[in-house]
Amino acid sequence: MAAPLTLPVSIDEAKSTARKAAVARRTGQDPGLGIRLIGHLLEGGILPRGAVVAGFWPIQHEIDIRPLLAALHERGHPLGLPVTGRRGEALVFRAWKPGEPLLPGRFGTSHPAGEELTPDVLLIPLLAFDGQGHRLGYGGGFYDRTLAALPDAIRVGCAFADQELDSVPVGSYDQRLHAVVTEAGLRHFP
Protein backbone atom coordinates (compact mmCIF):
# COMPACT_ATOMS: atom_id res chain seq x y z
CA MET A 1 0.00 0.00 0.00
CA ALA A 2 1.33 3.44 -0.92
CA ALA A 3 2.10 6.00 1.75
CA PRO A 4 -0.56 8.70 2.15
CA LEU A 5 0.03 11.83 0.13
CA THR A 6 1.09 14.78 2.31
CA LEU A 7 0.73 18.20 0.80
CA PRO A 8 3.06 20.97 1.93
CA VAL A 9 1.46 23.61 4.13
CA SER A 10 2.34 27.23 3.46
CA ILE A 11 3.59 29.42 6.29
CA ASP A 12 0.40 31.49 5.95
CA GLU A 13 -1.78 28.38 6.38
CA ALA A 14 0.29 27.22 9.35
CA LYS A 15 -0.01 30.64 10.99
CA SER A 16 -3.76 30.79 10.35
CA THR A 17 -4.23 27.42 12.02
CA ALA A 18 -1.99 28.43 14.94
CA ARG A 19 -3.90 31.73 15.35
CA LYS A 20 -7.22 29.92 15.69
CA ALA A 21 -5.79 27.59 18.32
CA ALA A 22 -4.11 30.50 20.14
CA VAL A 23 -7.31 32.57 20.30
CA ALA A 24 -9.13 29.57 21.77
CA ARG A 25 -6.41 29.14 24.42
CA ARG A 26 -6.50 32.81 25.40
CA THR A 27 -10.29 33.11 25.57
CA GLY A 28 -11.49 32.74 29.13
CA GLN A 29 -8.19 33.81 30.72
CA ASP A 30 -8.48 36.47 33.43
CA PRO A 31 -7.09 39.76 32.04
CA GLY A 32 -6.70 40.92 35.65
CA LEU A 33 -3.72 38.58 36.00
CA GLY A 34 -1.82 41.38 34.28
CA ILE A 35 -1.21 42.93 37.70
CA ARG A 36 1.31 40.14 38.32
CA LEU A 37 3.46 41.40 35.45
CA ILE A 38 4.51 44.41 37.53
CA GLY A 39 6.85 42.60 39.91
CA HIS A 40 8.16 40.22 37.26
CA LEU A 41 9.13 43.00 34.86
CA LEU A 42 10.35 45.58 37.35
CA GLU A 43 12.50 43.05 39.20
CA GLY A 44 13.63 41.18 36.07
CA GLY A 45 16.66 43.33 35.27
CA ILE A 46 15.58 43.98 31.69
CA LEU A 47 14.47 47.63 31.93
CA PRO A 48 17.18 50.29 31.73
CA ARG A 49 16.61 53.16 34.19
CA GLY A 50 14.57 55.94 32.57
CA ALA A 51 13.96 53.96 29.36
CA VAL A 52 11.11 55.11 27.13
CA VAL A 53 8.59 52.26 27.20
CA ALA A 54 5.96 51.63 24.55
CA GLY A 55 3.00 49.63 25.78
CA PHE A 56 -0.39 48.84 24.28
CA TRP A 57 -4.03 49.23 25.25
CA PRO A 58 -5.41 45.68 25.64
CA ILE A 59 -8.07 44.37 23.25
CA GLN A 60 -9.67 41.00 22.45
CA HIS A 61 -8.95 39.14 25.73
CA GLU A 62 -5.30 40.28 25.91
CA ILE A 63 -3.65 40.34 29.32
CA ASP A 64 -4.30 43.75 30.89
CA ILE A 65 -1.00 45.63 31.15
CA ARG A 66 -2.55 48.92 32.29
CA PRO A 67 -1.47 48.37 35.93
CA LEU A 68 2.06 47.71 34.66
CA LEU A 69 1.99 50.93 32.62
CA ALA A 70 0.90 52.86 35.72
CA ALA A 71 3.76 51.32 37.74
CA LEU A 72 6.27 52.19 35.01
CA HIS A 73 4.99 55.78 34.96
CA GLU A 74 5.36 56.01 38.75
CA ARG A 75 8.99 54.86 38.37
CA GLY A 76 9.68 57.68 35.95
CA HIS A 77 9.57 55.84 32.62
CA PRO A 78 8.18 57.96 29.78
CA LEU A 79 5.38 55.97 28.12
CA GLY A 80 4.01 55.68 24.64
CA LEU A 81 1.18 53.80 22.98
CA PRO A 82 1.05 52.68 19.34
CA VAL A 83 -0.93 54.24 16.54
CA THR A 84 -1.80 51.69 13.87
CA GLY A 85 -1.46 53.22 10.43
CA ARG A 86 -2.11 51.77 7.01
CA ARG A 87 -1.23 48.19 6.12
CA GLY A 88 2.42 47.85 5.25
CA GLU A 89 3.53 50.60 7.64
CA ALA A 90 5.35 50.35 10.96
CA LEU A 91 3.61 51.55 14.10
CA VAL A 92 4.09 55.10 15.36
CA PHE A 93 4.24 55.67 19.12
CA ARG A 94 2.74 58.70 20.83
CA ALA A 95 3.47 59.91 24.36
CA TRP A 96 0.88 59.02 26.98
CA LYS A 97 0.42 59.22 30.75
CA PRO A 98 -2.11 57.22 32.80
CA GLY A 99 -5.40 59.10 32.95
CA GLU A 100 -4.94 60.94 29.67
CA PRO A 101 -7.73 60.44 27.12
CA LEU A 102 -7.36 58.08 24.18
CA LEU A 103 -8.70 58.28 20.66
CA PRO A 104 -10.30 55.34 18.82
CA GLY A 105 -7.95 53.66 16.35
CA ARG A 106 -7.96 50.95 13.73
CA PHE A 107 -8.83 47.33 14.55
CA GLY A 108 -10.48 48.30 17.86
CA THR A 109 -7.32 49.91 19.24
CA SER A 110 -7.03 53.15 21.22
CA HIS A 111 -4.16 55.64 21.08
CA PRO A 112 -3.16 59.01 22.53
CA ALA A 113 -2.77 62.28 20.68
CA GLY A 114 0.60 63.08 22.32
CA GLU A 115 3.86 63.83 20.58
CA GLU A 116 5.64 61.08 18.67
CA LEU A 117 8.41 59.27 20.54
CA THR A 118 10.92 56.49 19.90
CA PRO A 119 10.77 53.66 22.46
CA ASP A 120 13.77 51.95 24.04
CA VAL A 121 11.59 49.07 25.24
CA LEU A 122 8.50 47.66 23.55
CA LEU A 123 5.83 45.74 25.46
CA ILE A 124 4.20 43.70 22.72
CA PRO A 125 0.82 41.95 22.55
CA LEU A 126 0.68 38.51 21.00
CA LEU A 127 -1.49 35.49 20.37
CA ALA A 128 1.20 32.90 21.11
CA PHE A 129 4.91 32.53 21.80
CA ASP A 130 7.41 29.68 21.99
CA GLY A 131 10.56 28.90 23.95
CA GLN A 132 12.79 30.35 21.22
CA GLY A 133 11.32 33.84 21.49
CA HIS A 134 9.12 33.65 18.41
CA ARG A 135 5.74 35.36 18.61
CA LEU A 136 2.53 34.91 16.72
CA GLY A 137 0.66 38.14 16.13
CA TYR A 138 -2.64 38.96 14.48
CA GLY A 139 -1.28 38.75 10.94
CA GLY A 140 -0.99 42.39 9.92
CA GLY A 141 2.80 42.51 10.27
CA PHE A 142 2.70 45.85 12.09
CA TYR A 143 4.96 44.77 14.96
CA ASP A 144 7.38 42.89 12.70
CA ARG A 145 7.87 46.04 10.60
CA THR A 146 8.20 48.13 13.75
CA LEU A 147 10.78 45.80 15.32
CA ALA A 148 12.79 45.74 12.09
CA ALA A 149 12.82 49.55 12.15
CA LEU A 150 13.91 49.60 15.85
CA PRO A 151 16.65 46.95 15.95
CA ASP A 152 18.15 48.22 19.23
CA ALA A 153 14.88 48.29 21.18
CA ILE A 154 14.29 45.68 23.88
CA ARG A 155 11.36 43.46 22.83
CA VAL A 156 9.16 42.02 25.58
CA GLY A 157 6.05 40.02 24.78
CA CYS A 158 3.17 40.31 27.27
CA ALA A 159 0.95 37.26 27.55
CA PHE A 160 -0.71 34.63 29.69
CA ALA A 161 1.55 31.65 30.45
CA ASP A 162 -1.00 29.40 28.68
CA GLN A 163 -0.28 31.19 25.40
CA GLU A 164 3.02 29.33 25.04
CA LEU A 165 3.13 26.81 22.20
CA ASP A 166 5.78 24.16 21.53
CA SER A 167 6.58 25.92 18.28
CA VAL A 168 5.30 29.01 16.50
CA PRO A 169 5.30 29.02 12.68
CA VAL A 170 7.99 31.47 11.58
CA GLY A 171 8.51 33.31 8.31
CA SER A 172 11.67 35.03 7.12
CA TYR A 173 10.33 38.48 8.12
CA ASP A 174 9.28 37.51 11.68
CA GLN A 175 11.15 39.27 14.47
CA ARG A 176 12.10 37.49 17.71
CA LEU A 177 11.51 38.69 21.25
CA HIS A 178 14.17 39.22 23.90
CA ALA A 179 11.77 38.11 26.65
CA VAL A 180 8.17 37.32 27.53
CA VAL A 181 6.51 38.38 30.76
CA THR A 182 3.48 36.42 31.97
CA GLU A 183 1.66 36.08 35.26
CA ALA A 184 4.09 33.21 35.99
CA GLY A 185 7.30 35.21 35.51
CA LEU A 186 9.78 36.76 33.09
CA ARG A 187 11.56 34.52 30.56
CA HIS A 188 14.63 35.70 28.68
CA PHE A 189 15.48 34.20 25.29
CA PRO A 190 19.02 33.71 24.02
C-alpha positions as a Markdown table, in Angstrom:
| # | Residue | x | y | z |
|---|---|---|---|---|
| 1 | Met | 0.0 | 0.0 | 0.0 |
| 2 | Ala | 1.3 | 3.4 | -0.9 |
| 3 | Ala | 2.1 | 6.0 | 1.7 |
| 4 | Pro | -0.6 | 8.7 | 2.2 |
| 5 | Leu | 0.0 | 11.8 | 0.1 |
| 6 | Thr | 1.1 | 14.8 | 2.3 |
| 7 | Leu | 0.7 | 18.2 | 0.8 |
| 8 | Pro | 3.1 | 21.0 | 1.9 |
| 9 | Val | 1.5 | 23.6 | 4.1 |
| 10 | Ser | 2.3 | 27.2 | 3.5 |
| 11 | Ile | 3.6 | 29.4 | 6.3 |
| 12 | Asp | 0.4 | 31.5 | 5.9 |
| 13 | Glu | -1.8 | 28.4 | 6.4 |
| 14 | Ala | 0.3 | 27.2 | 9.4 |
| 15 | Lys | 0.0 | 30.6 | 11.0 |
| 16 | Ser | -3.8 | 30.8 | 10.3 |
| 17 | Thr | -4.2 | 27.4 | 12.0 |
| 18 | Ala | -2.0 | 28.4 | 14.9 |
| 19 | Arg | -3.9 | 31.7 | 15.3 |
| 20 | Lys | -7.2 | 29.9 | 15.7 |
| 21 | Ala | -5.8 | 27.6 | 18.3 |
| 22 | Ala | -4.1 | 30.5 | 20.1 |
| 23 | Val | -7.3 | 32.6 | 20.3 |
| 24 | Ala | -9.1 | 29.6 | 21.8 |
| 25 | Arg | -6.4 | 29.1 | 24.4 |
| 26 | Arg | -6.5 | 32.8 | 25.4 |
| 27 | Thr | -10.3 | 33.1 | 25.6 |
| 28 | Gly | -11.5 | 32.7 | 29.1 |
| 29 | Gln | -8.2 | 33.8 | 30.7 |
| 30 | Asp | -8.5 | 36.5 | 33.4 |
| 31 | Pro | -7.1 | 39.8 | 32.0 |
| 32 | Gly | -6.7 | 40.9 | 35.7 |
| 33 | Leu | -3.7 | 38.6 | 36.0 |
| 34 | Gly | -1.8 | 41.4 | 34.3 |
| 35 | Ile | -1.2 | 42.9 | 37.7 |
| 36 | Arg | 1.3 | 40.1 | 38.3 |
| 37 | Leu | 3.5 | 41.4 | 35.4 |
| 38 | Ile | 4.5 | 44.4 | 37.5 |
| 39 | Gly | 6.9 | 42.6 | 39.9 |
| 40 | His | 8.2 | 40.2 | 37.3 |
| 41 | Leu | 9.1 | 43.0 | 34.9 |
| 42 | Leu | 10.3 | 45.6 | 37.4 |
| 43 | Glu | 12.5 | 43.1 | 39.2 |
| 44 | Gly | 13.6 | 41.2 | 36.1 |
| 45 | Gly | 16.7 | 43.3 | 35.3 |
| 46 | Ile | 15.6 | 44.0 | 31.7 |
| 47 | Leu | 14.5 | 47.6 | 31.9 |
| 48 | Pro | 17.2 | 50.3 | 31.7 |
| 49 | Arg | 16.6 | 53.2 | 34.2 |
| 50 | Gly | 14.6 | 55.9 | 32.6 |
| 51 | Ala | 14.0 | 54.0 | 29.4 |
| 52 | Val | 11.1 | 55.1 | 27.1 |
| 53 | Val | 8.6 | 52.3 | 27.2 |
| 54 | Ala | 6.0 | 51.6 | 24.5 |
| 55 | Gly | 3.0 | 49.6 | 25.8 |
| 56 | Phe | -0.4 | 48.8 | 24.3 |
| 57 | Trp | -4.0 | 49.2 | 25.2 |
| 58 | Pro | -5.4 | 45.7 | 25.6 |
| 59 | Ile | -8.1 | 44.4 | 23.2 |
| 60 | Gln | -9.7 | 41.0 | 22.4 |
| 61 | His | -9.0 | 39.1 | 25.7 |
| 62 | Glu | -5.3 | 40.3 | 25.9 |
| 63 | Ile | -3.6 | 40.3 | 29.3 |
| 64 | Asp | -4.3 | 43.8 | 30.9 |
| 65 | Ile | -1.0 | 45.6 | 31.1 |
| 66 | Arg | -2.6 | 48.9 | 32.3 |
| 67 | Pro | -1.5 | 48.4 | 35.9 |
| 68 | Leu | 2.1 | 47.7 | 34.7 |
| 69 | Leu | 2.0 | 50.9 | 32.6 |
| 70 | Ala | 0.9 | 52.9 | 35.7 |
| 71 | Ala | 3.8 | 51.3 | 37.7 |
| 72 | Leu | 6.3 | 52.2 | 35.0 |
| 73 | His | 5.0 | 55.8 | 35.0 |
| 74 | Glu | 5.4 | 56.0 | 38.8 |
| 75 | Arg | 9.0 | 54.9 | 38.4 |
| 76 | Gly | 9.7 | 57.7 | 35.9 |
| 77 | His | 9.6 | 55.8 | 32.6 |
| 78 | Pro | 8.2 | 58.0 | 29.8 |
| 79 | Leu | 5.4 | 56.0 | 28.1 |
| 80 | Gly | 4.0 | 55.7 | 24.6 |
| 81 | Leu | 1.2 | 53.8 | 23.0 |
| 82 | Pro | 1.1 | 52.7 | 19.3 |
| 83 | Val | -0.9 | 54.2 | 16.5 |
| 84 | Thr | -1.8 | 51.7 | 13.9 |
| 85 | Gly | -1.5 | 53.2 | 10.4 |
| 86 | Arg | -2.1 | 51.8 | 7.0 |
| 87 | Arg | -1.2 | 48.2 | 6.1 |
| 88 | Gly | 2.4 | 47.8 | 5.3 |
| 89 | Glu | 3.5 | 50.6 | 7.6 |
| 90 | Ala | 5.4 | 50.4 | 11.0 |
| 91 | Leu | 3.6 | 51.6 | 14.1 |
| 92 | Val | 4.1 | 55.1 | 15.4 |
| 93 | Phe | 4.2 | 55.7 | 19.1 |
| 94 | Arg | 2.7 | 58.7 | 20.8 |
| 95 | Ala | 3.5 | 59.9 | 24.4 |
| 96 | Trp | 0.9 | 59.0 | 27.0 |
| 97 | Lys | 0.4 | 59.2 | 30.7 |
| 98 | Pro | -2.1 | 57.2 | 32.8 |
| 99 | Gly | -5.4 | 59.1 | 32.9 |
| 100 | Glu | -4.9 | 60.9 | 29.7 |
| 101 | Pro | -7.7 | 60.4 | 27.1 |
| 102 | Leu | -7.4 | 58.1 | 24.2 |
| 103 | Leu | -8.7 | 58.3 | 20.7 |
| 104 | Pro | -10.3 | 55.3 | 18.8 |
| 105 | Gly | -7.9 | 53.7 | 16.4 |
| 106 | Arg | -8.0 | 50.9 | 13.7 |
| 107 | Phe | -8.8 | 47.3 | 14.6 |
| 108 | Gly | -10.5 | 48.3 | 17.9 |
| 109 | Thr | -7.3 | 49.9 | 19.2 |
| 110 | Ser | -7.0 | 53.1 | 21.2 |
| 111 | His | -4.2 | 55.6 | 21.1 |
| 112 | Pro | -3.2 | 59.0 | 22.5 |
| 113 | Ala | -2.8 | 62.3 | 20.7 |
| 114 | Gly | 0.6 | 63.1 | 22.3 |
| 115 | Glu | 3.9 | 63.8 | 20.6 |
| 116 | Glu | 5.6 | 61.1 | 18.7 |
| 117 | Leu | 8.4 | 59.3 | 20.5 |
| 118 | Thr | 10.9 | 56.5 | 19.9 |
| 119 | Pro | 10.8 | 53.7 | 22.5 |
| 120 | Asp | 13.8 | 51.9 | 24.0 |
| 121 | Val | 11.6 | 49.1 | 25.2 |
| 122 | Leu | 8.5 | 47.7 | 23.5 |
| 123 | Leu | 5.8 | 45.7 | 25.5 |
| 124 | Ile | 4.2 | 43.7 | 22.7 |
| 125 | Pro | 0.8 | 41.9 | 22.5 |
| 126 | Leu | 0.7 | 38.5 | 21.0 |
| 127 | Leu | -1.5 | 35.5 | 20.4 |
| 128 | Ala | 1.2 | 32.9 | 21.1 |
| 129 | Phe | 4.9 | 32.5 | 21.8 |
| 130 | Asp | 7.4 | 29.7 | 22.0 |
| 131 | Gly | 10.6 | 28.9 | 24.0 |
| 132 | Gln | 12.8 | 30.4 | 21.2 |
| 133 | Gly | 11.3 | 33.8 | 21.5 |
| 134 | His | 9.1 | 33.6 | 18.4 |
| 135 | Arg | 5.7 | 35.4 | 18.6 |
| 136 | Leu | 2.5 | 34.9 | 16.7 |
| 137 | Gly | 0.7 | 38.1 | 16.1 |
| 138 | Tyr | -2.6 | 39.0 | 14.5 |
| 139 | Gly | -1.3 | 38.8 | 10.9 |
| 140 | Gly | -1.0 | 42.4 | 9.9 |
| 141 | Gly | 2.8 | 42.5 | 10.3 |
| 142 | Phe | 2.7 | 45.9 | 12.1 |
| 143 | Tyr | 5.0 | 44.8 | 15.0 |
| 144 | Asp | 7.4 | 42.9 | 12.7 |
| 145 | Arg | 7.9 | 46.0 | 10.6 |
| 146 | Thr | 8.2 | 48.1 | 13.8 |
| 147 | Leu | 10.8 | 45.8 | 15.3 |
| 148 | Ala | 12.8 | 45.7 | 12.1 |
| 149 | Ala | 12.8 | 49.6 | 12.1 |
| 150 | Leu | 13.9 | 49.6 | 15.8 |
| 151 | Pro | 16.6 | 47.0 | 16.0 |
| 152 | Asp | 18.2 | 48.2 | 19.2 |
| 153 | Ala | 14.9 | 48.3 | 21.2 |
| 154 | Ile | 14.3 | 45.7 | 23.9 |
| 155 | Arg | 11.4 | 43.5 | 22.8 |
| 156 | Val | 9.2 | 42.0 | 25.6 |
| 157 | Gly | 6.0 | 40.0 | 24.8 |
| 158 | Cys | 3.2 | 40.3 | 27.3 |
| 159 | Ala | 0.9 | 37.3 | 27.6 |
| 160 | Phe | -0.7 | 34.6 | 29.7 |
| 161 | Ala | 1.5 | 31.7 | 30.4 |
| 162 | Asp | -1.0 | 29.4 | 28.7 |
| 163 | Gln | -0.3 | 31.2 | 25.4 |
| 164 | Glu | 3.0 | 29.3 | 25.0 |
| 165 | Leu | 3.1 | 26.8 | 22.2 |
| 166 | Asp | 5.8 | 24.2 | 21.5 |
| 167 | Ser | 6.6 | 25.9 | 18.3 |
| 168 | Val | 5.3 | 29.0 | 16.5 |
| 169 | Pro | 5.3 | 29.0 | 12.7 |
| 170 | Val | 8.0 | 31.5 | 11.6 |
| 171 | Gly | 8.5 | 33.3 | 8.3 |
| 172 | Ser | 11.7 | 35.0 | 7.1 |
| 173 | Tyr | 10.3 | 38.5 | 8.1 |
| 174 | Asp | 9.3 | 37.5 | 11.7 |
| 175 | Gln | 11.2 | 39.3 | 14.5 |
| 176 | Arg | 12.1 | 37.5 | 17.7 |
| 177 | Leu | 11.5 | 38.7 | 21.3 |
| 178 | His | 14.2 | 39.2 | 23.9 |
| 179 | Ala | 11.8 | 38.1 | 26.6 |
| 180 | Val | 8.2 | 37.3 | 27.5 |
| 181 | Val | 6.5 | 38.4 | 30.8 |
| 182 | Thr | 3.5 | 36.4 | 32.0 |
| 183 | Glu | 1.7 | 36.1 | 35.3 |
| 184 | Ala | 4.1 | 33.2 | 36.0 |
| 185 | Gly | 7.3 | 35.2 | 35.5 |
| 186 | Leu | 9.8 | 36.8 | 33.1 |
| 187 | Arg | 11.6 | 34.5 | 30.6 |
| 188 | His | 14.6 | 35.7 | 28.7 |
| 189 | Phe | 15.5 | 34.2 | 25.3 |
| 190 | Pro | 19.0 | 33.7 | 24.0 |
